[in-house]
């Protein structure tokens, strides 16, 4: 991870911020009566992804970092579930969801790869 001075330098953080921005924009179209329900839950879940990547990067050990990446992956799965529920409830059209789910999948792959690199580095230490 040479050249990485801040969590902001991580592509996975950048992509997860883009995902959060897109999801928050999407939730603006949800019904007003969902503002304190699904909208709120979805926004908290998606915001948790880059937040946990950032917090993990700031930790002292690779083990702690990997733990926060695992939490980010859990929040990503939660985000996906809420998005699919919104789709089933008719709050979002399939066409609007496709690019968001593609970005979510990309972030999931990046998180998995970063966790694998951390595990490999730990096993060499």
HUNORGI-V493816 format. One record per helix or strand of 3 or more residues. SS is the DSSP state (2 for helix, 1 for strand). FROM is the first residue (numbers start at 1). LEN is the number of residues. If there is no record, write none. Layout:
BEGIN
ss=SS from=FROM len=LEN
ss=SS from=FROM len=LEN
END
This chain:
BEGIN
ss=2 from=7 len=3
ss=2 from=11 len=17
ss=2 from=32 len=3
ss=2 from=38 len=20
ss=2 from=62 len=27
ss=2 from=94 len=31
END
